[in-house]
Amino acid sequence: MNIDSFIETLALGVARERILSSDAARAPYECDGLTMFRVRPKLVVLPETTKEVSHVLKTCKAAGVPVVARGAGTGLSGGATPHADGVLLVMAKFNRIVAVDPLARTARVEPGVRNLAISEAVAPLGLYYAPDPSSQIACSIGGNIAENSGGVHCLKYGLTVHNVLAVTVALDDGEVVTFGSDAPDSPGLDLLALIIGSEGLLAIVLEVTVRLLPKPEETKVVMASFDDIEKAGAAVSAIIARGIIPAGLEMMDKPALAAVEDFVKAGYPLDAEALLLCEVDGSVDEVADELAKVEQVLRDGGATELRIARDDAERLLFWKGRKSAFPAVGRISPDYYCMDGTIPRKHLAKVLKRMAEMSTEYGLRCANVFHAGDGNLHPLILFDANVPGELERAEAFGAAILELSVEVGGTITGEHGVGLEKIDQMCAQFSSAELAQFHALKAAFDETGILNPGKAVPTLNRCAEFGHLHVHHGELPHPELERF
Amino acid sequence: MNIDSFIETLALGVARERILSSDAARAPYECDGLTMFRVRPKLVVLPETTKEVSHVLKTCKAAGVPVVARGAGTGLSGGATPHADGVLLVMAKFNRIVAVDPLARTARVEPGVRNLAISEAVAPLGLYYAPDPSSQIACSIGGNIAENSGGVHCLKYGLTVHNVLAVTVALDDGEVVTFGSDAPDSPGLDLLALIIGSEGLLAIVLEVTVRLLPKPEETKVVMASFDDIEKAGAAVSAIIARGIIPAGLEMMDKPALAAVEDFVKAGYPLDAEALLLCEVDGSVDEVADELAKVEQVLRDGGATELRIARDDAERLLFWKGRKSAFPAVGRISPDYYCMDGTIPRKHLAKVLKRMAEMSTEYGLRCANVFHAGDGNLHPLILFDANVPGELERAEAFGAAILELSVEVGGTITGEHGVGLEKIDQMCAQFSSAELAQFHALKAAFDETGILNPGKAVPTLNRCAEFGHLHVHHGELPHPELERF
């Protein structure tokens, strides 16, 4: 395909100034939040209307050109890493809040709207949007849909998939369809849930209806210090076992605390081996009751110090520390690698202990920050890419953590997605029959494979090379599905 | 295909005595809970093991024989209506609770386990399984998965899809795969959510991991009488608007109350135009606080009488009335037709008023029983099939209710599924592009269309005949997808 004639065709349906082809214009789009992968896209297109998106898709499908959608570019698994021969579809101009219905408690928004902007817009109505990734100031709701994003409050209020009622999407051929509805359930196959977390492989999101929640009457957070990380892990299980689902239940270990406190001055104790932040919300009575129970469980679990945020300002400061953990660690190490394994909560203590041993084995520091209540770990492996061998050791350490997660019955990703980063680990997570089913599904949406090729679901060939696939008599199962 | 040689082949992998071919043996399986559709299946097979299920599927796929799975046969939309030329796969022998993990709060069960049997088995651990369809004494968890079943407690605790962590299924070719995991989110496409509510079109469920919840410390129910059904509808919206998510929020109108009270003696007031049952659960303090708020909202909304169940026995009696509404109505009318439309909650009052008008227009009584908090209506249209024209009027009245539901932004089914019953209304609910996408998905799982053919998703041809499809230049869109 001739690039000039391709641009001509695109320009029949999209304003020419929003098709970026110069090196300078394309450079800022080389990577998303996973900066170790960098690819300059052939073209960057910034559509403004549904019609323009449909036109781009039709044109790309006809020419067999890959299309990668990008929201705010904050993703951590390379889901929006561009394709060198493809179009990067930047959805930033889809940034309108279309409608808010305070009675039905829903908002219809375009995919480029920032996560936090929704809660800000509906705050005067006493409402908010619950899923709150740490990047919520910047990340877009379209990206949240692609990754099924979580956040500190997802333990009680669910992931993106539990808080979205409907999506309107463009299919690979530009056709526009809507899945889900304002009603609690929708007839037909559940394509809404399928779209959420599909990492740009199935369709391009054009509009999203989210569920809003009433702001709780009262919110309190308690901070508990522990002199032993396994005790902190056990206390997490004990809180849940007591029948309490806190609004947030987060944990940080000593290296993470040191980095954060130096950066944010959140008032964290520097002598603790581990810190738990536990938030409870609800009516005034409910919060008082739950808080008393949580304090009791934490004391019984061996907490050395308990502090309840004295007011909302201090509460937000406690959370600011947690939410700033990634940049804080970035200040104390030239490089870091953030993992996202999720494990059954009951194995928390065991896995924490094993990770500490691995840290010694691989000779790399590791700061732990995680959604403890969910069992979603975010170990940050610290390394210096300029020291020969450290990057390789960091990658090996990371892979070992993910494989440990699968081994104890967990998964390789909690909320950051597979993207490019964890595609090999998918071979450890799934059987070839399961991967073949993913490919069949993908083909049902995008038979020619133009949408975000090479991401999220590995080909069976790739798994065979990675060494995890069972190959029978030298033949791959389902070779006809090796399309992507 | 010769039936005897087909049975021979089946018997290579399934004990002969569990392949039923005689008229007498097949007769009890002619219908599910939607008794107006009756079809005698060619064969009934009762497998006992995964290997047997795989063998049946492989054999049927090779011979092009349809397979319809059946749980307890309580479904209300004909999802398990047999196929005259097919095998009815009765999963009743898959009835073991395989494992309970009280710490992770999960249970692994086979699909034939009854919904209520799960809660009974884990009651000694202080746990229960939340989704509670009215048929929970009889219905199976496999059927709950097929229909994404709800129940009176789903307003607060979610539908089946929110309470299932993983499913192991057999695909059309007998291959066994697992979707989901014990972790809160799972990488890869969300095939777990896709399977749930897929009405037997995609796979046969072999094992289910469900989430268990701790039994609340306290549960209270308040019964509120209204002299006007629109006031009751408005009170439902007002409770939710007050920031309360009750554990259950159910409504019955006067005809339903009369039928139920006569049958169950639940102590319902017979002079009320509408009754609300509102349950709150949680800690003792939380319940006291929420109950006070609910009472206030109900009083402000014009409730003429409020009664709080004085003990657990009375509370269960209040609910027994609600859960017995269908059989109660069966006692006062030779026939009834139960609808399952779902509407945005804010339109409750308006839709109730319109349904009362329709009742006059069609000359048929209608008793209303519904999950008011969810906006999920269960109008029971009373008729006598022996009176010429009444069945047709009942069907027309029902269709009009469903179309009204779609018109106000709702859907044609809340929890009973589409099955055979509402397949034409799917043409009103979805565009041809959306239906084509459902067909593509179906083909990705079951290319030859042997699993539950003719259910849930109408062919585009059928929609064209039904008069709802936009046909362009006399040609159907996507004729290549007209497979099922």
Interface residues (C-beta under 8 A of the other chain):
Chain A: D101 L103 A104 R105 G126 N148 G150 C154 G158 L159 V161 H162 L171 E175 V176 V177 T178 F179 S181 D182 A183 P184 D185 S186 P187 G188 L189 D190 L191 A193 L194 I196 G197 S198 L201 L202 P214 P216 E217 S237 I240 A241 G243 G282 S283 V284 D285 E286 A288 D289 E290 K293 T342 I343 P344 R345 K346 D374 G375 N376 G409 G410 T411 I412 T413 G414 E415 G417 V418 K422 M426 Q429 F430 S431 A433 E434 Q437 F438 A440 L441 K442 A443 A444 F445 A456 V457
Chain B: D101 L103 A104 R105 G126 N148 G150 C154 G158 L159 V161 H162 L171 E175 V176 V177 T178 F179 S181 D182 A183 P184 D185 S186 P187 G188 L189 D190 L191 A193 L194 I196 G197 S198 L201 L202 P214 P216 E217 S237 I240 A241 G243 G282 S283 V284 D285 E286 A288 D289 E290 K293 T342 I343 P344 R345 K346 D374 G375 N376 G409 G410 T411 I412 T413 G414 E415 G417 V418 K422 M426 Q429 F430 S431 A433 E434 Q437 F438 A440 L441 K442 A443 A444 F445 A456 V457
